[in-house]
Amino acid sequence: VQLQASGGGLLQAGGSLRLSCAASEHTFIGYSRGWFRQAPGKEREFVSSITWSDASTRYADSVKGRFTISRDVAKNTVYLEMNSLKPEDTAIYYCTARARPLGITYFSGTNYAKEEEYDYWGQGTLVTVSS
């Protein structure tokens, strides 16, 4: 399964952008799908995830109220709508998917924000926000 992320670009602070992540196989869904990002010189960090079955969502504190994750079941695609972008949002954004069934552990604390909870990763799309 390959995840194809798209939608990145260069824009000014305060602007908006929508990222998309499509799976290469129509039969693959993933129990949870989400986004991480890696800023220059920093470790990759969790941004948001969505449970495919009920569309429940989770966000990093740094993006709450500004970013919205959603899914299109028919297109097997996940979106990340990013508003009020800040220079500190500059990063490579990676989409990810969990092929394993979700369990209590996934929802315990902030385990859903850990990279090891996901099985597939896209190649990343660059978002650059200028001040």
C-alpha beads as a LAMMPS data file, in Angstrom:
LAMMPS data file: protein, C-alpha beads

131 atoms
130 bonds

1 atom types
1 bond types

-500.0 500.0 xlo xhi
-500.0 500.0 ylo yhi
-500.0 500.0 zlo zhi

Masses

1 110.0

Atoms # bond

1 1 1 0.000 0.000 0.000
2 1 1 1.301 3.413 -0.899
3 1 1 0.031 6.661 0.514
4 1 1 0.241 9.654 -1.778
5 1 1 0.294 13.034 -0.067
6 1 1 -0.287 16.206 -2.025
7 1 1 -1.282 19.829 -1.624
8 1 1 1.806 21.350 -0.074
9 1 1 3.142 24.714 -1.127
10 1 1 4.545 28.102 -0.225
11 1 1 2.295 30.722 1.316
12 1 1 2.237 33.656 3.692
13 1 1 1.320 33.554 7.338
14 1 1 -2.405 33.641 7.917
15 1 1 -3.150 31.718 4.764
16 1 1 -4.860 28.376 4.255
17 1 1 -3.950 25.140 2.568
18 1 1 -5.523 21.716 2.163
19 1 1 -3.473 18.556 2.090
20 1 1 -4.756 15.302 0.650
21 1 1 -3.670 11.721 1.196
22 1 1 -4.898 8.943 -1.058
23 1 1 -4.199 5.243 -0.716
24 1 1 -2.934 3.376 -3.768
25 1 1 -5.228 0.432 -3.218
26 1 1 -8.949 1.047 -3.157
27 1 1 -9.446 -1.946 -0.882
28 1 1 -7.160 -0.511 1.778
29 1 1 -8.797 1.736 4.321
30 1 1 -6.812 1.706 7.504
31 1 1 -8.415 1.738 10.907
32 1 1 -6.915 5.137 11.598
33 1 1 -5.259 7.603 9.284
34 1 1 -3.462 10.775 10.077
35 1 1 -0.732 13.328 9.632
36 1 1 2.658 13.927 11.178
37 1 1 5.097 16.680 10.320
38 1 1 8.816 17.295 10.541
39 1 1 10.221 20.788 10.702
40 1 1 13.848 21.506 9.745
41 1 1 16.176 20.295 12.475
42 1 1 13.377 18.795 14.531
43 1 1 11.908 15.374 15.130
44 1 1 8.757 14.270 13.413
45 1 1 5.674 15.103 15.458
46 1 1 2.023 14.164 15.493
47 1 1 -0.453 16.592 13.949
48 1 1 -3.812 14.872 13.714
49 1 1 -5.550 11.551 13.165
50 1 1 -9.013 10.301 12.330
51 1 1 -10.664 6.978 13.063
52 1 1 -12.017 5.652 9.800
53 1 1 -15.100 3.954 11.220
54 1 1 -16.637 6.846 13.129
55 1 1 -14.574 9.849 12.002
56 1 1 -13.528 10.676 15.546
57 1 1 -10.551 13.001 15.514
58 1 1 -7.498 13.905 17.529
59 1 1 -5.206 16.937 17.263
60 1 1 -1.934 18.178 18.613
61 1 1 -2.410 21.159 20.903
62 1 1 -0.367 23.333 18.547
63 1 1 -2.926 22.975 15.738
64 1 1 -6.235 22.719 17.604
65 1 1 -8.730 25.233 16.332
66 1 1 -6.733 25.875 13.158
67 1 1 -6.470 22.472 11.458
68 1 1 -9.289 20.110 10.556
69 1 1 -8.873 16.501 9.499
70 1 1 -11.564 14.767 7.503
71 1 1 -12.089 11.745 5.306
72 1 1 -13.907 10.955 2.105
73 1 1 -14.956 7.337 2.234
74 1 1 -15.856 7.134 -1.448
75 1 1 -12.459 8.465 -2.500
76 1 1 -10.541 6.644 0.229
77 1 1 -8.806 9.916 0.930
78 1 1 -7.941 11.865 4.053
79 1 1 -7.670 15.640 4.103
80 1 1 -5.994 18.137 6.379
81 1 1 -7.464 21.608 6.153
82 1 1 -4.979 24.095 7.567
83 1 1 -6.060 27.641 8.402
84 1 1 -4.352 30.598 10.051
85 1 1 -1.010 29.148 9.143
86 1 1 2.053 30.306 11.028
87 1 1 5.747 30.206 10.126
88 1 1 6.192 27.514 12.771
89 1 1 3.879 25.280 10.737
90 1 1 6.609 25.041 8.115
91 1 1 7.462 21.361 7.751
92 1 1 7.234 18.287 5.610
93 1 1 3.825 16.783 6.247
94 1 1 3.554 13.005 6.148
95 1 1 0.341 11.089 5.933
96 1 1 0.105 7.786 7.696
97 1 1 -2.238 4.870 8.186
98 1 1 -2.726 2.134 10.722
99 1 1 -3.504 -1.269 9.244
100 1 1 -3.854 -3.000 12.605
101 1 1 -7.210 -2.942 14.379
102 1 1 -7.541 -0.249 16.979
103 1 1 -7.592 -1.309 20.581
104 1 1 -7.564 0.103 24.049
105 1 1 -3.839 0.779 23.834
106 1 1 -4.203 3.064 20.831
107 1 1 -6.601 5.338 22.670
108 1 1 -4.751 5.193 25.978
109 1 1 -3.326 8.563 26.864
110 1 1 -1.667 9.984 23.798
111 1 1 -0.524 6.696 22.273
112 1 1 -2.360 7.663 19.088
113 1 1 0.331 10.334 18.644
114 1 1 3.192 7.837 18.527
115 1 1 4.774 6.885 15.218
116 1 1 4.907 3.205 16.128
117 1 1 1.122 3.074 16.207
118 1 1 1.032 3.490 12.407
119 1 1 2.015 1.060 9.689
120 1 1 2.195 2.944 6.404
121 1 1 3.725 6.298 5.562
122 1 1 3.505 8.580 2.571
123 1 1 6.441 10.361 1.010
124 1 1 5.621 13.748 2.485
125 1 1 4.596 17.095 1.091
126 1 1 6.365 20.341 1.943
127 1 1 4.506 23.252 3.473
128 1 1 6.403 26.525 3.782
129 1 1 4.839 29.473 5.587
130 1 1 6.595 32.815 5.308
131 1 1 6.201 35.634 7.811

Bonds

1 1 1 2
2 1 2 3
3 1 3 4
4 1 4 5
5 1 5 6
6 1 6 7
7 1 7 8
8 1 8 9
9 1 9 10
10 1 10 11
11 1 11 12
12 1 12 13
13 1 13 14
14 1 14 15
15 1 15 16
16 1 16 17
17 1 17 18
18 1 18 19
19 1 19 20
20 1 20 21
21 1 21 22
22 1 22 23
23 1 23 24
24 1 24 25
25 1 25 26
26 1 26 27
27 1 27 28
28 1 28 29
29 1 29 30
30 1 30 31
31 1 31 32
32 1 32 33
33 1 33 34
34 1 34 35
35 1 35 36
36 1 36 37
37 1 37 38
38 1 38 39
39 1 39 40
40 1 40 41
41 1 41 42
42 1 42 43
43 1 43 44
44 1 44 45
45 1 45 46
46 1 46 47
47 1 47 48
48 1 48 49
49 1 49 50
50 1 50 51
51 1 51 52
52 1 52 53
53 1 53 54
54 1 54 55
55 1 55 56
56 1 56 57
57 1 57 58
58 1 58 59
59 1 59 60
60 1 60 61
61 1 61 62
62 1 62 63
63 1 63 64
64 1 64 65
65 1 65 66
66 1 66 67
67 1 67 68
68 1 68 69
69 1 69 70
70 1 70 71
71 1 71 72
72 1 72 73
73 1 73 74
74 1 74 75
75 1 75 76
76 1 76 77
77 1 77 78
78 1 78 79
79 1 79 80
80 1 80 81
81 1 81 82
82 1 82 83
83 1 83 84
84 1 84 85
85 1 85 86
86 1 86 87
87 1 87 88
88 1 88 89
89 1 89 90
90 1 90 91
91 1 91 92
92 1 92 93
93 1 93 94
94 1 94 95
95 1 95 96
96 1 96 97
97 1 97 98
98 1 98 99
99 1 99 100
100 1 100 101
101 1 101 102
102 1 102 103
103 1 103 104
104 1 104 105
105 1 105 106
106 1 106 107
107 1 107 108
108 1 108 109
109 1 109 110
110 1 110 111
111 1 111 112
112 1 112 113
113 1 113 114
114 1 114 115
115 1 115 116
116 1 116 117
117 1 117 118
118 1 118 119
119 1 119 120
120 1 120 121
121 1 121 122
122 1 122 123
123 1 123 124
124 1 124 125
125 1 125 126
126 1 126 127
127 1 127 128
128 1 128 129
129 1 129 130
130 1 130 131
